[in-house]
């Protein structure tokens, strides 16, 4: 395997990369807001026959792939995320736990190339327990370094719907979803707290005091009460709206992580950017030991692993 196209097609965004598979290095990347939800809505409004559903999604892919430059036809394309869901291009069943952490037994489908779509697709499905589901994180997990050698570890994938994935002896045995990012958005943008919050791009040093206070308050005050402190912080305490933004972030992340304080199970955060900064800081405040893996590189590594097995 040399070059291939990597597609992370989530609910709200599509990210495409040209990857050098031998070096596991991204050569070029483009992003689009044509996530699966928007694409599915376009499909529903198109009036096209159900038999044309796959080709409709492929047309979106072709348009975005062109933005990567002049590529050879016939490159393999691996697609993970929501593309295999009920609103995706082809629905695949979830893989139930337990399953191998290296992704070798995930549900997959190979879609052949055609004149209209000259890229063969390896489509990867998600995973499920009796009460929970995920799509995308299982591929990142397959790309975590030496992950199959771990006796027991909790992998945490922060995001809109954070995933806590428990691995024992090389197999995923359980996972749980936390709606941390979505709760933060709803509270900060749609609730009475919105008038007391302003988006802040302040760096870690400036954001730390308010964020750390939010994490600390999450440990001894129920969230349904402490969230209202965002309002009173501004009205009575003289906090800025930007301070409140970081305080609320600390509250909800602290609520997610609080039960991990004192746990003997090793923790690895799989994340990048601001999520990496916030979750690392929250773990430090709570006294939680953790390791770090870059989420973007884990995804690329996972795609490489899956393609090595399917398209040697």
C-alpha positions as CSV (number, residue, x, y, z in Angstrom):
1,X,0.0,0.0,0.0
2,X,1.2,3.5,-0.9
3,X,-1.1,6.4,-1.3
4,X,-4.8,6.3,-0.4
5,X,-7.7,8.6,0.4
6,X,-8.8,8.8,4.0
7,X,-12.4,10.0,4.7
8,X,-13.7,10.7,8.2
9,X,-17.4,11.4,7.4
10,X,-19.1,12.5,10.6
11,X,-22.6,13.9,11.3
12,X,-21.6,17.5,10.7
13,X,-18.3,17.5,8.8
14,X,-16.4,15.6,6.1
15,X,-12.6,15.5,6.3
16,X,-10.6,14.1,3.4
17,X,-6.9,13.4,3.4
18,X,-4.3,12.1,1.0
19,X,-2.2,9.7,3.0
20,X,1.2,8.1,2.3
21,X,0.4,4.7,3.8
22,X,4.0,3.5,3.9
23,X,5.0,6.5,6.2
24,X,1.5,7.0,7.6
25,X,1.8,10.6,6.8
26,X,-0.9,13.1,5.7
27,X,0.1,14.8,2.4
28,X,-2.9,17.1,1.9
29,X,-6.3,17.7,3.7
30,X,-9.6,19.3,2.9
31,X,-12.6,19.8,5.1
32,X,-16.3,20.4,4.3
33,X,-19.5,21.1,6.2
34,X,-21.2,18.4,4.0
35,X,-21.6,16.0,6.9
36,X,-23.7,13.0,6.8
37,X,-26.8,14.8,8.3
38,X,-26.7,17.5,5.7
39,X,-26.0,15.1,2.8
40,X,-28.9,12.9,3.9
41,X,-31.2,15.9,3.9
42,X,-30.0,16.8,0.4
43,X,-30.7,13.2,-0.6
44,X,-34.2,13.3,0.8
45,X,-35.0,16.5,-1.0
46,X,-33.5,15.4,-4.3
47,X,-36.4,13.3,-5.4
48,X,-34.1,10.6,-6.7
49,X,-34.9,6.9,-6.6
50,X,-33.7,4.9,-3.6
51,X,-31.5,2.9,-5.9
52,X,-29.5,6.1,-6.6
53,X,-28.7,6.8,-3.0
54,X,-25.1,5.4,-3.1
55,X,-24.4,7.3,-6.3
56,X,-25.7,10.5,-4.7
57,X,-23.3,10.2,-1.8
58,X,-20.5,9.4,-4.2
59,X,-21.1,12.6,-6.1
60,X,-20.5,14.5,-2.9
61,X,-17.3,12.6,-2.4
62,X,-16.1,13.1,-6.0
63,X,-16.7,16.9,-5.7
64,X,-14.7,17.1,-2.5
65,X,-11.9,14.7,-3.6
66,X,-11.3,17.1,-6.6
67,X,-10.3,19.7,-4.0
68,X,-7.4,17.4,-3.0
69,X,-5.8,18.0,-6.4
70,X,-5.1,15.9,-9.5
71,X,-5.1,12.3,-8.2
72,X,-4.6,9.0,-10.0
73,X,-7.8,7.1,-10.6
74,X,-8.2,3.8,-8.8
75,X,-6.8,4.9,-5.4
76,X,-8.4,3.1,-2.5
77,X,-10.7,5.1,-0.3
78,X,-11.4,4.2,3.3
79,X,-14.5,5.8,4.9
80,X,-15.4,5.6,8.6
81,X,-17.8,7.5,10.8
82,X,-21.5,8.0,10.1
83,X,-21.2,7.0,6.4
84,X,-22.2,3.4,7.4
85,X,-25.2,4.5,9.5
86,X,-28.9,4.5,8.7
87,X,-28.5,8.0,7.2
88,X,-25.2,7.2,5.4
89,X,-24.3,5.9,2.0
90,X,-24.7,2.2,2.9
91,X,-25.9,1.0,6.2
92,X,-23.8,-1.6,7.9
93,X,-24.6,-3.5,11.1
94,X,-22.7,-2.6,14.3
95,X,-20.0,-4.9,15.6
96,X,-21.0,-6.1,19.1
97,X,-18.6,-6.3,22.0
98,X,-16.2,-7.9,22.6
99,X,-14.1,-7.2,19.6
100,X,-10.4,-6.9,18.8
101,X,-8.9,-3.5,19.6
102,X,-6.9,-3.7,16.3
103,X,-10.0,-3.5,14.2
104,X,-9.5,-6.9,12.5
105,X,-13.1,-8.0,13.1
106,X,-15.0,-4.8,12.6
107,X,-17.9,-5.0,10.1
108,X,-16.7,-3.8,6.7
109,X,-17.9,-3.6,3.1
110,X,-16.0,-3.1,-0.2
111,X,-17.7,-1.0,-2.8
112,X,-16.1,-1.4,-6.3
113,X,-15.0,1.5,-8.4
114,X,-17.0,2.5,-11.5
115,X,-16.7,4.9,-14.4
116,X,-18.6,7.6,-12.4
117,X,-16.7,6.9,-9.2
118,X,-13.2,5.7,-9.9
119,X,-12.2,4.8,-6.3
120,X,-12.8,1.5,-4.6
121,X,-14.2,2.1,-1.1
122,X,-13.6,0.3,2.1
123,X,-16.5,1.3,4.3
124,X,-16.2,0.6,8.0
125,X,-19.0,0.2,10.4
126,X,-19.3,1.2,14.1
127,X,-19.7,-0.8,17.3
128,X,-22.3,-1.4,20.0
129,X,-23.0,-2.8,23.4
130,X,-26.4,-3.8,24.8
131,X,-27.1,-0.1,25.5
132,X,-24.7,2.1,23.6
133,X,-23.3,2.7,20.1
134,X,-20.3,4.5,18.5
135,X,-19.1,5.1,14.9
136,X,-15.6,6.4,14.2
137,X,-13.8,6.0,17.6
138,X,-13.4,2.2,17.0
139,X,-11.2,3.1,14.0
140,X,-9.1,5.6,16.0
141,X,-8.7,3.0,18.7
142,X,-7.3,0.5,16.1
143,X,-4.7,3.2,15.3
144,X,-3.5,3.7,18.9
145,X,0.1,2.6,19.3
146,X,0.6,-0.9,20.8
147,X,-3.0,-0.8,22.0
148,X,-3.5,-4.5,21.6
149,X,-0.7,-5.2,24.1
150,X,-2.6,-3.4,26.9
151,X,-3.9,-5.7,29.8
152,X,-6.5,-3.2,30.9
153,X,-7.0,0.5,29.9
154,X,-9.7,3.1,29.5
155,X,-9.5,5.1,26.3
156,X,-11.3,8.4,26.3
157,X,-12.3,10.2,23.1
158,X,-13.5,13.7,24.0
159,X,-16.0,15.4,21.7
160,X,-19.7,16.3,21.2
161,X,-20.5,12.8,22.4
162,X,-17.4,11.7,24.3
163,X,-16.7,7.9,24.4
164,X,-15.1,6.0,27.3
165,X,-13.9,2.7,25.9
166,X,-12.7,-0.1,28.2
167,X,-10.1,-2.5,26.9
168,X,-9.1,-5.7,28.5
169,X,-6.4,-8.0,27.1
170,X,-6.6,-6.6,23.6
171,X,-10.4,-6.5,23.3
172,X,-13.0,-3.8,23.7
173,X,-15.3,-5.1,26.4
174,X,-17.5,-2.0,27.1
175,X,-17.9,1.7,26.3
176,X,-20.1,4.6,27.4
177,X,-21.2,7.8,25.8
178,X,-21.2,11.2,27.6
179,X,-23.0,14.1,25.9
180,X,-20.5,16.6,27.3
181,X,-20.0,18.7,24.2
182,X,-23.7,18.8,23.3
183,X,-24.7,19.8,26.8
184,X,-22.1,22.6,26.8
185,X,-23.5,23.9,23.5
186,X,-27.1,23.7,24.6
187,X,-26.4,25.4,27.9
188,X,-24.1,28.1,26.5
189,X,-26.2,28.9,23.3
190,X,-29.8,27.9,24.0
191,X,-30.5,28.3,27.7
192,X,-30.9,31.3,30.0
193,X,-27.1,31.0,30.5
194,X,-26.5,32.2,27.0
195,X,-26.8,35.8,28.0
196,X,-24.0,35.3,30.5
197,X,-21.6,33.5,28.2
198,X,-19.4,34.7,25.4
199,X,-17.2,32.5,23.2
200,X,-13.5,32.9,24.2
201,X,-10.4,31.9,22.3
202,X,-8.1,32.7,25.2
203,X,-5.1,30.6,25.6
204,X,-4.6,28.0,28.4
205,X,-3.0,30.5,30.8
206,X,-5.8,33.0,30.6
207,X,-8.6,30.4,30.6
208,X,-7.1,28.3,33.4
209,X,-8.4,30.0,36.6
210,X,-12.1,30.0,35.5
211,X,-11.9,26.5,33.9
212,X,-10.1,25.0,36.9
213,X,-12.7,26.5,39.3
214,X,-15.5,24.9,37.2
215,X,-13.8,21.5,37.5
216,X,-13.4,21.9,41.2
217,X,-17.0,23.0,41.7
218,X,-18.2,20.0,39.7
219,X,-16.8,17.7,42.4
220,X,-18.9,19.0,45.3
221,X,-22.0,20.7,43.7
222,X,-24.6,19.0,41.5
223,X,-24.5,20.1,37.9
224,X,-28.1,21.2,37.9
225,X,-27.3,23.7,40.6
226,X,-23.7,24.7,39.7
227,X,-24.7,25.5,36.1
228,X,-26.9,28.3,37.4
229,X,-23.8,29.8,39.0
230,X,-22.8,30.8,35.5
231,X,-25.7,33.3,35.7
232,X,-24.9,34.5,39.2
233,X,-21.2,34.8,38.5
234,X,-22.0,37.6,36.1
235,X,-24.8,39.2,38.0
236,X,-23.3,39.1,41.5
237,X,-19.6,38.1,41.2
238,X,-18.3,40.4,38.5
239,X,-17.2,37.7,36.2
240,X,-16.8,38.4,32.5
241,X,-18.8,36.4,29.9
242,X,-15.6,35.0,28.7
243,X,-14.7,33.8,32.2
244,X,-18.1,32.1,32.4
245,X,-17.5,30.3,29.1
246,X,-14.4,28.6,30.6
247,X,-16.1,28.0,33.9
248,X,-19.0,26.2,32.2
249,X,-16.6,24.2,30.2
250,X,-14.9,23.1,33.4
251,X,-18.2,22.2,35.0
252,X,-19.3,19.8,32.3
253,X,-15.9,18.3,31.7
254,X,-15.4,17.8,35.4
255,X,-18.9,16.2,35.6
256,X,-17.8,13.7,32.9
257,X,-14.5,12.9,34.5
258,X,-15.3,13.0,38.2
259,X,-16.0,9.3,38.5
260,X,-12.6,8.5,37.2
261,X,-10.8,10.2,40.1
262,X,-9.2,7.5,42.3
263,X,-9.7,4.7,39.6
264,X,-6.9,2.2,39.3
265,X,-7.6,1.7,35.5
266,X,-4.9,3.5,33.4
267,X,-6.4,6.3,31.3
268,X,-5.4,7.4,27.8
269,X,-6.9,10.6,26.2
270,X,-7.2,10.4,22.4
271,X,-7.6,14.0,21.3
272,X,-6.1,17.2,19.8
273,X,-6.2,20.9,20.0
274,X,-8.4,22.6,22.6
275,X,-10.0,19.4,23.8
276,X,-6.5,18.1,24.6
277,X,-5.7,21.2,26.6
278,X,-9.0,21.2,28.5
279,X,-9.2,17.5,29.3
280,X,-5.5,17.4,30.3
281,X,-6.0,20.3,32.6
282,X,-9.2,18.8,34.1
283,X,-7.4,15.5,34.8
284,X,-4.6,17.4,36.5
285,X,-7.1,19.2,38.7
286,X,-8.8,15.9,39.6
287,X,-5.5,14.1,40.2
288,X,-6.1,11.6,37.4
289,X,-3.0,10.1,35.8
290,X,-3.3,9.9,32.0
291,X,-1.5,9.4,28.8
292,X,-2.0,11.2,25.5
293,X,-2.4,10.1,21.9
294,X,-3.0,12.4,18.9
295,X,-6.6,11.7,17.6
296,X,-5.8,12.7,14.0
297,X,-2.8,10.4,13.8
298,X,-4.7,7.6,15.4
299,X,-7.4,7.8,12.7
300,X,-4.8,7.7,9.9
301,X,-3.0,4.8,11.6
302,X,-6.4,3.0,11.9
303,X,-7.2,3.5,8.3
304,X,-3.8,2.2,7.3
305,X,-4.2,-0.9,9.4
306,X,-7.6,-1.7,7.9
307,X,-6.4,-1.1,4.3
308,X,-3.3,-3.3,4.9
309,X,-5.6,-6.2,5.7
310,X,-8.2,-5.6,3.0
311,X,-6.1,-4.2,0.1
312,X,-2.6,-5.6,0.6
